[in-house]
Amino acid sequence: MSTRTLVSPATLARPRGRAVYWTVFAGVVVLFALAFLFPVYWMVTGAAKSPDEVARTPPTLVPSHWRVSGYTDAWELMQLPTHLWNTVVQAAGAWLFQLVFCTAAAYALSKLKPAFGKVILGGILATLMVPAQALVVPKYLTVADLPLLHTSLLNDPLAIWLPAVANAFNLYLLKRFFDQIPRDVLEAAEIDGAGKLRTLWSVVLPMSRPVLGVVSIFALVAVWQDFLWPLMVFSDPDKQPISVALVQLSQNIQLTVLIAAMVIASIPMVALFLVFQRHIIAGISAGSTKG
């Protein structure tokens, strides 16, 4: 059965048709690339301009004099090493907690079939319909006075790590992937004498690298870009992440220095995407298993 396309094969067979097709295709790709890359270019070059040049009308596309003082001033005046390290600690802890507990919960719901598993899964998915803003106050009251222990987690990375574990979307994503792992693979591991935990560690997790990569990126990016929750739980300026510090310290800072700080703060996430882009693409088609 033939598939109809926008451009017919007969048209593509002609030299003129191929030339028009590739010209339009290249033009669309260039336009989309410019739409995504131009804001990044504007931010990077804006930090290299002088304060007067940044505010000039009409704006200049290329700095008249390239300056790196904006980046050095941002690194020192805004204490970026401290706040970047705080963000790394908070994001890494949230990622680790989420990967361990969400993976264990998804594996249990998918393969161990606990009693009332469908009811539990339905309750977890129901939290996706609750606006995140509606949970801010209950979460704050909980971390301010932890039930049973009656201790405060304010100004503590645990205030970021523990709420991050309750991520229904990532849990469901993992469960859907585990559902598509053939039962024969797990039964073969059981015949070899592997227990439930050993099967998870030695069989399921190695097969789940694509979806684990996607979940890891979601977890890290969510903590890195979060602003409201860290603002509420970290009143100590020395423990605030970069997202909060950029706003708190931007009052008496030159615009070029602030732009440079934003560029530096975005580098880790851009690098993370470039390193794990293969896993993102693989995660899109996650679920297929080679026999």
MITI-91673 format. One record per residue: x, y, z of N, C-alpha, C in turn; residue in three letters. Coordinates in steps of 0.001 Angstrom, whole numbers, padded with zeros to 6 digits, always signed. Example, Ala and Ser with C-alpha at 12.3 -4.5 7.8 and 13.67 -1.06 7.14 Angstrom:
+013190-005690+007800+012300-004500+007800+013200-003300+007800ALA/+012850-002250+007080+013670-001060+007140+012900+000030+007870SER/
END
This chain:
+000857-001195+000000+000000+000000+000000+000892+001243+000000MET/+000712+002094-000997+001533+003295-001120+001046+004372-000158SER/+001988+005191+000289+001682+006283+001210+001756+007603+000472THR/+000719+008408+000599+000696+009706-000057+001475+010711+000772ARG/+002277+011496+000099+003073+012529+000753+002750+013882+000154THR/+003296+014930+000796+003032+016286+000323+003607+016518-001059LEU/+004768+015944-001313+005422+016056-002618+005460+014667-003241VAL/+004964+014543-004438+004880+013236-005091+006261+012770-005526SER/+006468+011448-005602+007758+010919-006085+008085+011378-007499PRO/+007040+011577-008323+007294+012037-009687+007903+013432-009694ALA/+007434+014288-008788+007980+015639-008699+009428+015610-008218THR/+009708+014756-007214+011066+014659-006692+012018+014055-007708LEU/+011487+013318-008683+012351+012712-009700+012888+013737-010685ALA/+012205+014878-010794+012668+015919-011714+013728+016778-011036ARG/+014743+017231-011748+015789+018090-011155+015213+019364-010545PRO/+014263+020005-011237+013690+021232-010708+012898+020959-009436ARG/+012165+019841-009414+011394+019491-008218+012287+019244-007023GLY/+013391+018517-007260+014332+018276-006157+014949+019569-005670ARG/+015289+020464-006569+015907+021735-006174+014951+022563-005326ALA/+013675+022638-005742+012680+023402-004970+012465+022763-003603VAL/+012383+021427-003597+012132+020714-002338+013249+020972-001336TYR/+014490+020786-001752+015607+020959-000830+015816+022415-000447TRP/+015468+023333-001332+015561+024757-000982+014566+025115+000115THR/+013328+024649-000053+012307+024909+000969+012671+024214+002276VAL/+013143+022976+002171+013514+022219+003371+014644+022914+004134PHE/+015682+023330+003404+016807+024007+004042+016376+025338+004647ALA/+015488+026058+003960+015007+027329+004494+014239+027153+005785GLY/+013392+026125+005863+012626+025872+007084+013552+025491+008237VAL/+014555+024651+007948+015499+024242+008989+016279+025438+009511VAL/+016723+026301+008614+017475+027496+009028+016608+028421+009869VAL/+015358+028612+009463+014456+029486+010230+014228+028948+011638LEU/+013989+027649+011755+013789+027068+013083+015061+027151+013912PHE/+016211+026937+013282+017476+027035+014011+017703+028451+014526ALA/+017399+029437+013681+017544+030828+014120+016580+031170+015248LEU/+015356+030648+015157+014356+030931+016193+014800+030410+017546ALA/+015514+029269+017568+015949+028691+018841+017308+029225+019279PHE/+018199+029493+018341+019560+029876+018696+019744+031380+018880LEU/+018889+032184+018233+019085+033630+018333+018932+034145+019764PHE/+017937+033694+020566+017889+034155+021965+019145+033816+022750PRO/+019721+032635+022468+020955+032262+023154+022098+033185+022733VAL/+022190+033450+021438+023228+034362+020940+023052+035754+021534TYR/+021809+036209+021608+021530+037552+022135+021932+037656+023601TRP/+021707+036594+024358+022066+036609+025768+023580+036565+025950MET/+024264+035729+025168+025713+035605+025304+026410+036902+024896VAL/+025992+037494+023781+026622+038739+023329+026201+039930+024185THR/+024995+039870+024764+024568+040964+025630+025457+041122+026840GLY/+025961+039996+027375+026861+040066+028519+028230+040610+028137ALA/+028556+040557+026830+029859+041053+026365+029817+042521+025979ALA/+028652+043157+026080+028517+044572+025729+028687+045452+026967LYS/+028848+046743+026714+028865+047693+027814+027431+048007+028236SER/+027194+048491+029448+025830+048817+029877+025129+049798+028940PRO/+025858+050772+028412+025253+051739+027490+024855+051071+026179ASP/+025684+050145+025709+025376+049492+024445+024179+048549+024576GLU/+024015+047945+025727+022867+047055+025937+021567+047832+025864VAL/+021575+049045+026409+020363+049866+026423+020200+050714+025171ALA/+021086+050587+024200+021035+051427+022998+019851+051054+022118ARG/+019257+052045+021495+018165+051856+020538+018527+052551+019227THR/+018510+051803+018099+018235+050364+017961+019389+049532+018499PRO/+019114+048297+018878+020165+047464+019466+021193+047028+018424PRO/+022361+046685+018881+023431+046208+018004+023470+044679+018046THR/+023635+044071+016886+023690+042616+016823+025033+042079+017295LEU/+026095+042846+017043+027441+042431+017436+028026+043491+018354VAL/+028582+043130+019501+029178+044128+020403+030275+044920+019702PRO/+030267+046219+019904+031314+047057+019311+032672+046773+019942SER/+032668+046457+021228+033891+046066+021937+033548+044872+022833HIS/+034189+043749+022554+033921+042543+023339+034545+042685+024724TRP/+033741+042454+025754+034189+042580+027133+033864+041280+027882ARG/+034817+040774+028634+034575+039589+029470+034414+039971+030940VAL/+034504+041269+031207+034386+041704+032603+033001+041407+033160SER/+031983+041361+032293+030642+041036+032782+030590+039651+033384GLY/+031270+038697+032767+031288+037330+033288+032112+037227+034571TYR/+033266+037884+034595+034092+037828+035811+033415+038534+036973THR/+032758+039675+036697+032039+040377+037759+030868+039544+038276ASP/+030161+038889+037374+029043+038051+037797+029534+036897+038664ALA/+030658+036315+038302+031195+035186+039059+031571+035588+040479TRP/+032080+036824+040628+032549+037260+041943+031457+037995+042734GLU/+030811+038972+042114+029857+039796+042842+028603+039026+043261LEU/+028155+038109+042434+026931+037379+042734+027196+036033+043395MET/+028446+035778+043763+028823+034553+044477+028284+033301+043761GLN/+028512+033262+042469+027974+032159+041678+028518+030787+042080LEU/+029804+030641+042448+030257+029303+042853+029449+028715+044003PRO/+029137+029538+045001+028364+029053+046151+026964+028631+045749THR/+026296+029475+044973+024907+029185+044602+024817+028061+043572HIS/+025794+027961+042693+025808+026842+041753+026025+025523+042492LEU/+026899+025524+043478+027120+024308+044255+025856+023924+045032TRP/+025169+024925+045599+023910+024643+046291+022907+023993+045344ASN/+022849+024503+044129+021910+023953+043151+022297+022535+042760THR/+023596+022288+042591+024055+020942+042243+023694+019950+043348VAL/+023905+020333+044593+023582+019443+045718+022086+019147+045760VAL/+021272+020190+045605+019825+020000+045657+019324+019167+044482GLN/+019831+019447+043279+019381+018704+042099+019860+017256+042140ALA/+021112+017030+042557+021640+015665+042606+020910+014825+043643ALA/+020629+015405+044799+019902+014662+045822+018480+014335+045389GLY/+017796+015309+044793+016443+015061+044301+016437+014004+043210ALA/+017441+014060+042326+017550+013052+041264+017755+011660+041843TRP/+018647+011512+042825+018935+010211+043403+017722+009654+044151LEU/+017100+010478+044987+015916+010040+045722+014810+009625+044763PHE/+014599+010445+043742+013515+010169+042803+013790+008913+041995GLN/+015033+008723+041581+015361+007552+040776+015181+006277+041595LEU/+015612+006297+042854+015523+005095+043693+014075+004760+044025VAL/+013343+005739+044556+012004+005440+045061+010979+005305+043934PHE/+011073+006144+042914+010127+006028+041796+010346+004730+041028CYS/+011610+004335+040858+011888+003075+040169+011373+001891+040967THR/+011601+001913+042275+011119+000813+043116+009593+000740+043104ALA/+008932+001901+043212+007473+001908+043213+006910+001467+041866ALA/+007525+001937+040779+007043+001558+039451+007240+000067+039208ALA/+008362-000479+039653+008616-001912+039487+007615-002741+040288TYR/+007328-002292+041507+006366-003017+042336+004972-002992+041714ALA/+004539-001833+041236+003204-001730+040649+003103-002467+039322LEU/+004214-002553+038598+004173-003171+037277+004351-004680+037316SER/+005322-005163+038100+005687-006580+038035+005321-007382+039275LYS/+005265-006756+040435+004965-007507+041655+003475-007616+041920LEU/+002670-006775+041270+001214-006831+041363+000726-006864+042816LYS/+000965-005793+043586+000516-005804+044984-000992-005678+045085PRO/-001524-005986+046263-002964-005839+046496-003349-004370+046377ALA/-004467-004128+045727-004974-002764+045496-003976-001919+044702PHE/-003192-002587+043847-002197-001865+043063-002826-000857+042118GLY/-003936-001236+041484-004603-000321+040567-005198+000877+041297LYS/-005693+000639+042500-006238+001752+043297-005122+002712+043689VAL/-003983+002145+044095-002841+002995+044468-002354+003789+043268ILE/-002249+003130+042114-001813+003835+040909-002802+004931+040531LEU/-004091+004635+040644-005088+005664+040350-004981+006861+041276GLY/-004717+006601+042553-004531+007721+043493-003306+008541+043168GLY/-002220+007864+042746-000998+008591+042372-001252+009452+041144ILE/-001921+008894+040137-002192+009650+038913-003175+010780+039163LEU/-004046+010626+040160-005005+011695+040470-004301+012962+040937ALA/-003097+012815+041504-002366+014005+041952-001914+014872+040787THR/-001868+014292+039574-001487+015088+038404-002536+016148+038083LEU/-003765+015937+038530-004835+016895+038255-004888+018018+039277MET/-004070+017927+040318-004025+018974+041339-002987+020011+040937VAL/-003359+021290+040836-002371+022323+040462-001213+022364+041456PRO/-000023+022549+040926+001161+022574+041790+001081+023697+042819ALA/+000452+024815+042452+000340+025942+043381-000508+025592+044598GLN/-001466+024670+044416-002333+024293+045527-001609+023452+046567ALA/-000468+022881+046192+000281+022026+047107+001380+022766+047847LEU/+001602+024023+047501+002730+024755+048090+002547+024928+049595VAL/+001377+025387+050004+001144+025633+051437+001185+024342+052250VAL/+000486+023254+051845+000616+022012+052616+002052+021494+052683PRO/+002789+021607+051582+004187+021156+051601+005015+021998+052565LYS/+004775+023307+052570+005552+024178+053447+005264+023869+054913TYR/+003986+023685+055246+003636+023359+056629+004228+022020+057049LEU/+004343+021104+056098+004906+019789+056411+006398+019874+056683THR/+007152+020577+055825+008605+020656+056029+008953+021595+057179VAL/+008068+022543+057491+008342+023447+058609+008199+022731+059945ALA/+007314+021739+059999+007130+020947+061223+006837+019514+060794ASP/+007895+018738+060616+007763+017385+060087+006925+016534+061030LEU/+005870+015904+060520+005008+015076+061381+005802+013987+062101PRO/+005382+013692+063340+005978+012678+064213+007343+013111+064742LEU/+008229+013555+063867+009561+013960+064314+009576+015367+064890LEU/+008619+016194+064448+008496+017585+064921+009825+018332+064799HIS/+010402+018256+063634+011621+018989+063330+011423+019768+062047THR/+012173+020828+061889+012032+021680+060716+013095+021323+059679SER/+012660+021273+058425+013570+021024+057311+013872+022294+056530LEU/+013472+023445+057039+013758+024694+056356+015262+024938+056337LEU/+015748+025486+055234+017177+025709+055016+017963+024395+055022ASN/+017288+023321+054642+017915+022001+054567+017628+021419+053186ASP/+018643+020810+052529+018378+020218+051209+017272+019168+051211PRO/+017007+018542+052358+015921+017556+052429+014574+018162+052075LEU/+014421+019462+052269+013169+020128+051897+012963+020128+050396ALA/+014033+019961+049630+013945+019826+048175+013879+018353+047781ILE/+014691+017536+048439+014795+016129+048049+013503+015353+048275TRP/+012931+015476+049469+011776+014632+049812+010533+014945+048977LEU/+010144+016212+048792+008980+016461+047918+009205+016035+046477PRO/+010465+016045+046034+010742+015653+044650+010452+014178+044403ALA/+010470+013364+045469+010210+011928+045307+008794+011698+044804VAL/+007856+012517+045267+006444+012334+044902+006182+012917+043518ALA/+006750+012282+042500+006582+012725+041121+005775+011677+040376ASN/+004481+011927+040243+003579+010940+039645+003886+010717+038171ALA/+004290+011762+037471+004538+011623+036037+005708+010684+035763PHE/+006835+010896+036461+007994+010044+036246+007713+008609+036688ASN/+006963+008454+037767+006611+007110+038218+005778+006389+037157LEU/+004811+007089+036595+003975+006475+035566+004779+006167+034305TYR/+005714+007053+033966+006570+006821+032802+007394+005547+032981LEU/+007943+005367+034176+008718+004164+034458+007835+002916+034449LEU/+006652+003034+035035+005754+001872+035068+005360+001435+033665LYS/+005049+002391+032804+004660+002047+031441+005801+001334+030713ARG/+007020+001736+030980+008154+001055+030364+008294-000362+030916PHE/+008189-000506+032243+008310-001833+032849+007194-002764+032371PHE/+006012-002205+032098+004899-003030+031623+005222-003704+030292ASP/+006072-003077+029499+006363-003591+028164+007570-004525+028127GLN/+008189-004761+029287+009259-005755+029354+008621-007137+029350ILE/+009011-008001+028430+008375-009322+028342+008477-010113+029639PRO/+007406-010777+029976+007390-011598+031188+008393-012751+031085ARG/+008664-013203+029868+009598-014312+029678+010994-013976+030194ASP/+011383-012708+030065+012709-012295+030534+012803-012432+032050VAL/+011764-012007+032750+011759-012090+034210+011669-013539+034673LEU/+010883-014338+033963+010772-015752+034338+012094-016475+034139GLU/+012839-016110+033104+014157-016717+032905+015097-016366+034053ALA/+015003-015123+034544+015830-014737+035693+015424-015507+036944ALA/+014115-015742+037114+013657-016510+038275+014141-017955+038208GLU/+014144-018528+037010+014634-019911+036848+016112-019998+037222ILE/+016858-018955+036921+018285-018929+037257+018526-018669+038740ASP/+017451-018458+039496+017583-018274+040942+017618-016843+041404GLY/+017338-015901+040531+017355-014486+040920+016080-014134+041668ALA/+016223-013418+042770+015069-012935+043506+014517-011671+042867GLY/+013510-011101+043513+012863-009906+042961+013836-008732+042883LYS/+014599-008519+043952+015545-007403+043960+016679-007628+042975LEU/+017166-008865+042902+018237-009180+041963+017762-009029+040523ARG/+016521-009409+040260+015961-009247+038918+015871-007782+038539THR/+015454-006970+039501+015372-005530+039238+016743-004955+038928LEU/+017744-005329+039718+019071-004737+039587+019822-005239+038352TRP/+019728-006540+038078+020550-007144+037038+019860-007273+035691SER/+018535-007243+035673+017804-007456+034426+017018-006221+034011VAL/+016182-005732+034911+015257-004653+034545+015995-003332+034342VAL/+016852-002970+035278+017518-001670+035180+018434-001557+033964LEU/+019241-002574+033633+020044-002452+032403+019202-002287+031151PRO/+018011-002882+031117+017134-002726+029959+016431-001373+029956MET/+016464-000683+031093+015686+000555+031246+016535+001806+031130SER/+017733+001703+030590+018610+002872+030513+017993+004040+029745ARG/+017306+003808+028614+016720+004965+027907+015714+005734+028762PRO/+014779+005037+029390+013759+005732+030174+014359+006307+031454VAL/+015371+005648+032018+016038+006206+033199+016770+007501+032838LEU/+017335+007564+031630+017973+008800+031191+016975+009932+031051GLY/+015800+009630+030494+014768+010655+030331+014269+011140+031687VAL/+014005+010197+032596+013541+010560+033938+014599+011381+034669VAL/+015861+011033+034486+016934+011787+035141+016968+013228+034664SER/+016817+013420+033366+016817+014781+032825+015626+015569+033347ILE/+014451+014957+033356+013268+015629+033893+013484+016030+035351PHE/+014062+015128+036137+014258+015400+037559+015252+016536+037783ALA/+016362+016507+037056+017383+017535+037240+016910+018901+036772LEU/+016267+018947+035612+015802+020225+035071+014722+020822+035969VAL/+013840+019988+036515+012761+020489+037366+013311+021199+038598ALA/+014345+020628+039216+014929+021256+040404+015756+022466+040014VAL/+016474+022376+038904+017371+023470+038500+016597+024740+038179TRP/+015411+024599+037571+014670+025788+037158+013593+026207+038162GLN/+013412+025439+039218+012371+025779+040196+012748+027055+040942ASP/+011755+027888+041196+012014+029165+041876+011177+029343+043135PHE/+009877+029119+043035+008983+029429+044150+009285+028585+045379LEU/+009412+027275+045199+009618+026407+046360+010964+026670+047043TRP/+012094+026760+046323+013349+027112+047012+013306+028477+047670PRO/+012582+029418+047084+012460+030745+047691+011779+030661+049047LEU/+010821+029754+049193+010080+029630+050444+010873+028895+051516MET/+011634+027886+051136+012271+027040+052150+013696+027462+052479VAL/+014308+028315+051642+015682+028753+051909+015698+030254+052181PHE/+015624+030596+053441+015732+032009+053827+017189+032424+054026SER/+018070+031462+054226+019491+031743+054382+020104+031994+053002ASP/+020621+033210+052737+021171+033509+051401+022314+032585+050997PRO/+023079+032087+051956+024217+031226+051631+023795+029828+051193ASP/+022523+029478+051350+022045+028148+050977+021073+028186+049805LYS/+020864+029366+049241+019900+029493+048151+020478+028986+046834GLN/+019651+028364+045994+020120+027920+044674+020260+029092+043723PRO/+020759+028824+042533+021056+029883+041579+019791+030579+041100ILE/+018676+029864+040976+017447+030478+040484+016942+031556+041428SER/+017076+031334+042724+016646+032321+043716+017685+033429+043848VAL/+018955+033065+043834+020013+034058+044022+020029+035090+042903ALA/+019738+034685+041676+019735+035637+040564+018712+036737+040779LEU/+017582+036382+041359+016544+037384+041610+016875+038210+042846VAL/+017348+037562+043892+017626+038254+045147+018782+039237+045026GLN/+019764+038917+044186+020964+039747+044078+020947+040679+042876LEU/+019836+040737+042159+019803+041522+040923+019394+042983+041134SER/+019147+043379+042361+018632+044728+042595+019660+045809+042267GLN/+020874+045635+042734+021903+046670+042563+023028+046196+041640ASN/+022684+045329+040692+023670+044779+039768+023428+045330+038371ILE/+024510+045633+037654+024370+046096+036274+023712+045023+035411GLN/+023009+045493+034367+022280+044569+033506+023209+043581+032814LEU/+024369+044036+032385+025302+043127+031705+025805+042034+032653THR/+026013+042400+033913+026459+041408+034896+025357+040382+035151VAL/+024112+040853+035212+022988+039944+035427+022822+038992+034238LEU/+022967+039528+033024+022870+038676+031832+023985+037637+031826ILE/+025196+038050+032208+026307+037104+032274+026033+036008+033300ALA/+025449+036367+034435+025110+035361+035450+024068+034385+034915ALA/+023117+034866+034130+022112+033984+033538+022744+033026+032539MET/+023723+033520+031785+024423+032653+030832+025159+031543+031576VAL/+025879+031912+032626+026632+030914+033393+025683+029898+034034ILE/+024540+030370+034528+023588+029471+035183+022954+028495+034205ALA/+022873+028879+032937+022236+028002+031943+023205+026983+031338SER/+024500+027184+031504+025486+026283+030894+025327+024832+031365ILE/+025166+024551+032664+025042+023138+033073+023879+022415+032420PRO/+022718+023079+032288+021566+022408+031690+021758+022199+030186MET/+022393+023156+029520+022683+022978+028093+023658+021824+027896VAL/+024685+021761+028747+025655+020669+028659+024984+019326+028945ALA/+024073+019306+029919+023357+018076+030242+022549+017582+029052LEU/+021884+018508+028366+021103+018113+027199+021996+017589+026085PHE/+023120+018259+025841+024011+017820+024767+024596+016438+025058LEU/+024878+016162+026320+025473+014874+026678+024441+013751+026585VAL/+023202+014039+027017+022192+012986+027111+021142+013064+026013PHE/+021414+013791+024940+020410+013896+023887+020126+012544+023237GLN/+021128+011669+023188+020903+010334+022639+019903+009557+023487ARG/+019981+009745+024816+019045+009055+025700+017641+009632+025566HIS/+017543+010937+025301+016224+011539+025118+015551+010948+023889ILE/+016296+010850+022800+015740+010280+021569+015381+008810+021770ILE/+016254+008087+022480+015970+006676+022742+014756+006517+023650ALA/+014583+007476+024580+013447+007394+025490+012122+007627+024817GLY/+012136+008337+023693+010891+008567+022971+010308+007251+022465ILE/+011194+006373+022026+010743+005059+021541+010929+003985+022596SER/+011010+004387+023869+011210+003415+024928+010038+002455+024993ALA/+010360+001224+025231+009312+000228+025348+009501-000921+024400GLY/+010203-000691+023280+010456-001781+022345+011602-002627+022854SER/+011480-003917+022764+012494-004842+023255+012939-005739+022122THR/+014226-005825+021932+014752-006681+020885+014738-008127+021369LYS/+014310-008990+020493+014273-010389+020856+015590-011079+020550GLY/
END
